[in-house]
Amino acid sequence: MLDIERLEDIIDAVTEKIYLANRTGKLESLLDGWGLRDLMDNDALSSNDFYDTHKDGKIVVLGSSQVKEHDLLGIVKNLGFDKERFEFCLEYKEIVSYPFSKLQYNPNYRLVIVGAMPHSTAGKGYSSSAIADMEKGNGYPKVIRLGSNELKITKTNFKKALQEQQAIDYI
């Protein structure tokens, strides 16, 4: 166990890193790396840092999932969406080689819904993960993470995410 003085030094150093990341626009990435992204104010994250696309564009669902595509399509149908708008990549092996670049600066993709996925993928660029790269707003559509403490696609959080985007008239 550390003494109070050493602990205060560590707190000061961490605080300094947070302030620097905030000034340089890298706070979101820093917190993401520390697994603390959920501490960001949702209003700060929804400041339209994503590439604006066609409202009726495709909705991509990426992430290893125990929920079957068929079940997710049932939710899509119940909410009144055309199933042709959705593109699913729910298998771990497929996610590793998913062509994330096709989403970049493509107005035909409206939303990316993500669950658990490997950090090392073809589309991560210089970021810690493909998700972090897309969230930087470098020409990618809006990204929604599913799950609270860990990324996970469930029927409930998938439906809720779609309903929330419907409610704000985004999709």
N, C-alpha and C positions, 0 to 999 in steps of 0.2 A: 504494500500500500504506500502511495506517495504522500509526502508531507504537504501541508497546505501551500507553502511557498512554491514548491515545484509544480503543483497542480495549477496554481494561478499563472505560472509561466506558460504552461501548456494552453490554458484557456486564452491567454493573451495572444499567443501565436496563432491559434485557430481563429480567433476573432479577426486578427489581421488578415488572414487568408480570405475570410468571408468578405470583409470590406473591399479587398483588392478585387476579388472575383466579381463583386457587385459593380464596382467602378468600371471594370473592363468588359462587362456584359457576359461574364462566364459563370455567374452564380448558379444558374440552373444546371449547368454541366457539372459544377463542383458538387452540388447537393445530390445530383443523380449518381455521381461516383461514390458518394458516401451512403447511398441508399436512403436519403432524406428528402427526396424531391417532393414528397407529399406535404412538406412544410411550407412550400411556396404557396402564396395566395393565389387562388384560382383566377381572380380577376387579372393578376399580373401575367398569368400564363395565357389568358385568352385575349391578349392585346393584339390579336391578328398578326402574329409573327409567322403565319403560315401562308403559303401561296394560295391566293383566292382562285377558285375553280368554278366550273359549271355546277349549278345547284343540283342538277339531275345526274351528275357524274357518278362513276363507280365508287362503291364502298368496299374497301379491301379489309379482310379479317385475317390477321397474321398471328400465329402463336400456337404452340403445342397445346392440344386440348383433349380432354377426356370426353367432351361433348361432341357428338357426331355432327357433321355438316348437315345431315338431314334434319336434325333437331333444330339447328340454328335457322335453317330455311323455313321451318314451321313457324318460328317466331317472326321471321321476315314477312311471311304471308299474312299472319295474324295482325301485323301492324300496317298492312296495306301496301307494302313495298313490292316492286317487281323483282323477282329473284334474279333476273338478268343483270341487275345493278350490282350484284354482289360477287366478289371474287374471294375464295377461301384458300388459305394455305395453312393447314392445321397439323401437318406432319413435320416433326423435328428435322428429318433429313432434307425435306423440300425447302424448309426455311433457310437452312445453311446456304443454299445456292439460289435463293429467291432474287430475281433481278430488280432490286430496289430502284435502280436508276430509271426504270420505266415510269416510275411515279413522279420523278423530278421534272418540274416545269411542264407537266402534262395536265392541261385543264380538264381532261376527261375523267380524272380521278378526284373525287370530292373529299373522301374521308378514309383514314386508316385507323382501324381498331386493332389494338395489339394486346396480346397476352404474353405468356412466358415464351421466350425464345433464346437461342444461344447468343452469347455476346459476340462470338466470332462468326460473322456472316459476310457474304460477298458485298453487302451494301453499307458497311459501317464507316467507310472512309477513314478519317483520322480521329473519329470519335470513339468513345468507349464501347458503343454499341450502335446498331442500325437505328434503334429507336431514338437514341440521343442525337444522331445525325439528322434524322427527319425532323425532330423537334426544334432544331436550331433555326428552322424556317428557310433553309436554303433551297427554295423552290419546291418544297414538298407540301402536299395537302395537310389539312388539320389532322393531328394525331390524338387519339384518345387511348389512354392506358386503362385496361380492365384489371381490377383487383385492388385491394387496399394495401396490405403490407407486402404482398408478393403479387406479381403479375399472374393472373389466372382467368381463363375464359370460363364463365359459367352461364347457364341459361338466364339467370336472374340479372347479372351485371351486363350481359349483352343486350337484353331487352331494355334495361334501364338506360343504357348509353344511347340506344336508338331513339327511345322516347324523349330523352332530354334534347337530342339534336332536332327532333321533330318539333318539340315545344318551342324552341327558339327559331324555328323555320330555317334551319341550316340545311337540312336534307328533305 
